[in-house]
């Protein structure tokens, strides 16, 4: 029986997006409130520790994953992933600007993050006669470990005589694959095949993209939410929720 392979993954993707958008809206409101209050204060170079959760979507398109059977000859969306990231960052002020009679700081906010990416998907086999997909009782799993280096430019608003600030960030990032694998398992057919996550049918070993998001800090404590949208093939979109402390 043919099954629409896009349905489940699309629902997962929408669910992730709704959660992310809700939290993002909360941070946006907080930044707007900060922007309308007080006067900006002097800024300086600061360093921070970061850690958090990341989910997202990987659009895979391997043509014959196990080398013999076309198990995943289509676009696979790994949705509702739960992975982790951690690293360090530095906030570098560049200049102060006046917008609507209020002072803001333009800065550079690079970071180095160790990121666990990947997810699980259902296994499918294509029926070439009627161009439909048949689902099998198995899993297609990818786990990969990357060193991500986002280099966003930011505009920051800080309250007078306090340690509370809001910041918008946007800029490029580069991602370096360190290790990982992808595994196809179909117990009913006695199939278990694995290969590098960075094979010709897998993820990009080196990727680039755009990194953007919003940050709130209060008395050194950091809460941020970002999107990493990759330009490499296969296309990827990751959502980061990060907490930390800035010194």
C-alpha positions in Angstrom: 0.0 0.0 0.0 1.4 3.4 -0.9 1.9 6.0 1.8 2.6 9.7 1.6 6.1 9.9 3.2 5.8 13.7 3.5 2.8 13.8 5.9 4.4 12.7 9.2 7.6 14.7 8.7 5.7 17.8 7.7 3.5 17.6 10.8 6.7 17.3 12.9 8.2 20.3 11.2 5.2 22.4 11.8 5.1 21.4 15.4 8.7 22.4 15.9 8.1 25.7 14.1 5.2 26.6 16.3 7.1 26.1 19.5 10.1 28.0 18.2 8.0 30.9 16.9 6.2 31.2 20.3 9.4 31.5 22.2 10.8 33.8 19.6 7.8 36.1 19.9 8.4 36.3 23.7 12.0 37.4 23.2 11.1 39.9 20.5 8.6 41.6 22.9 11.2 41.7 25.6 13.7 43.3 23.3 11.2 45.9 22.1 10.4 46.8 25.7 14.1 47.2 26.4 14.6 49.4 23.3 12.0 51.8 24.6 13.5 52.2 28.1 16.4 54.1 29.6 19.7 55.1 28.0 22.4 52.8 26.7 25.5 52.4 28.8 29.1 51.8 27.8 29.9 48.4 26.5 33.2 46.3 26.5 34.6 43.1 25.3 33.0 40.2 27.2 33.3 36.4 27.1 30.6 33.8 27.6 29.8 30.1 28.2 26.9 28.7 26.1 24.9 25.5 26.1 21.5 24.4 24.9 19.1 22.5 22.8 18.8 22.3 19.0 16.2 20.7 16.7 15.5 21.2 13.1 15.0 19.7 9.7 17.4 17.8 7.4 16.3 17.4 3.8 18.1 14.2 2.7 18.1 12.9 -0.8 20.3 9.7 -0.9 19.6 7.6 -4.0 20.6 4.1 -2.8 21.7 4.2 0.8 22.6 0.6 1.3 24.2 0.3 -2.2 21.7 -2.2 -3.5 18.1 -1.1 -2.6 16.6 2.3 -3.1 15.5 2.8 0.4 15.5 6.5 0.6 15.3 7.8 -2.9 13.5 11.1 -2.1 13.5 14.0 0.3 13.7 12.9 3.9 12.8 15.4 6.6 14.1 14.5 10.0 11.7 16.4 12.3 11.4 17.0 16.0 15.0 16.2 16.8 16.4 16.7 20.2 20.1 17.4 20.2 22.6 19.5 22.2 25.3 22.1 21.7 27.8 23.8 23.9 30.7 26.3 23.5 32.2 29.7 24.1 31.5 33.2 22.7 32.9 36.7 22.7 31.0 40.0 22.4 33.1 42.7 20.7 31.6 46.2 20.6 32.3 48.1 17.3 30.6 51.5 17.5 27.7 53.4 19.0 24.8 54.7 16.8 21.8 57.0 17.4 18.4 55.7 16.3 15.3 57.8 17.1 17.3 59.7 19.7 18.3 56.5 21.5 21.8 55.0 21.7 22.5 51.5 20.4 25.7 49.5 20.0 26.8 47.7 16.9 29.0 44.7 17.7 30.5 41.4 16.6 29.4 38.3 18.4 31.4 35.2 17.2 31.2 31.9 19.0 32.6 28.4 18.7 30.0 25.6 19.3 30.3 21.9 19.5 27.0 20.7 18.0 25.4 17.3 17.9 23.1 17.1 14.8 21.0 14.4 13.4 17.8 12.5 13.9 15.7 9.5 13.2 13.3 8.8 10.3 11.0 6.0 9.2 12.3 3.7 6.5 10.7 3.7 3.0 11.1 1.7 -0.2 10.0 3.1 -3.5 7.7 1.1 -5.8 9.0 2.2 -9.2 5.9 0.9 -11.1 3.4 3.3 -9.6 5.9 5.9 -8.0 4.6 5.3 -4.5 6.4 4.7 -1.2 6.0 1.7 1.0 6.8 1.9 4.7 8.8 -0.8 6.5 9.3 -1.5 10.2 12.7 0.0 10.6 14.7 3.2 11.2 17.1 5.5 9.3 19.2 7.3 11.8 21.9 10.0 11.4 24.2 11.2 14.2 26.9 13.8 13.4 29.1 16.0 15.4 30.1 19.5 14.2 32.2 22.5 15.1 30.1 25.5 14.2 31.5 29.0 14.0 28.8 31.6 13.7 30.0 35.2 13.2 27.0 37.5 13.6 26.9 41.2 13.6 24.5 42.6 16.3 22.6 45.7 17.4 22.3 46.0 21.1 20.2 48.0 23.5 21.2 48.2 27.2 19.3 49.7 30.0 20.8 52.6 32.0 22.3 51.7 35.4 21.4 48.1 35.0 22.8 44.8 33.6 19.8 44.1 31.3 20.1 44.1 27.5 18.4 43.0 24.3 20.3 42.2 21.1 19.4 41.2 17.5 22.0 39.2 15.6 22.6 38.1 12.0 25.6 36.9 10.1 27.3 34.0 8.4 28.4 30.7 9.9 30.7 27.9 8.9 30.3 24.3 10.1 33.0 21.7 10.2 32.0 18.0 10.4 34.1 16.1 13.0 32.6 12.6 13.1 29.4 10.7 12.6 27.5 7.9 11.0 24.2 7.0 9.4 22.5 3.7 9.9 19.7 1.9 8.1 18.0 -0.9 10.1 15.1 -3.0 8.9 14.8 -6.0 11.3 12.0 -7.7 9.2 14.4 -8.0 6.2 17.5 -8.6 8.3 19.1 -5.4 7.0 21.5 -3.2 9.0 23.9 -1.0 7.1 26.0 1.9 8.3 28.4 4.4 6.7 29.9 7.8 7.4 27.4 10.6 8.0 29.5 12.6 5.5 29.4 10.1 2.6 28.2 11.1 -0.8 24.7 10.2 0.3 24.9 12.0 3.6 25.5 15.4 5.2 28.1 18.0 4.1 31.4 17.7 5.8 31.9 21.5 5.6 28.8 23.8 5.4 28.0 27.5 5.3 24.8 29.4 5.9 23.2 32.3 7.7 22.8 32.5 11.5 20.3 34.9 13.0 18.3 35.4 16.2 17.6 37.3 19.3 19.2 37.5 22.7 18.2 38.7 26.2 20.8 39.1 29.0 20.1 40.0 32.6 22.9 40.3 35.1 25.2 38.2 33.0 22.7 35.4 32.4 22.1 34.8 28.7 19.0 33.4 26.9 19.1 33.3 23.1 17.2 31.8 20.2 18.6 31.4 16.8 18.1 29.8 13.4 20.9 28.3 11.3 19.8 28.0 7.7 22.4 26.1 5.6 23.2 26.7 2.0 25.1 23.4 1.4 23.5 20.2 0.1 21.6 18.6 1.6 19.7 21.6 2.9 19.4 22.0 6.6 17.6 24.3 9.0 18.4 24.1 12.8 16.7 25.9 15.7 18.9 26.7 18.7 17.7 27.6 22.2 20.7 28.6 24.2 21.4 29.6 27.8 24.6 30.7 29.4 26.6 33.2 31.4 28.6 36.2 30.1 31.6 37.5 32.1 
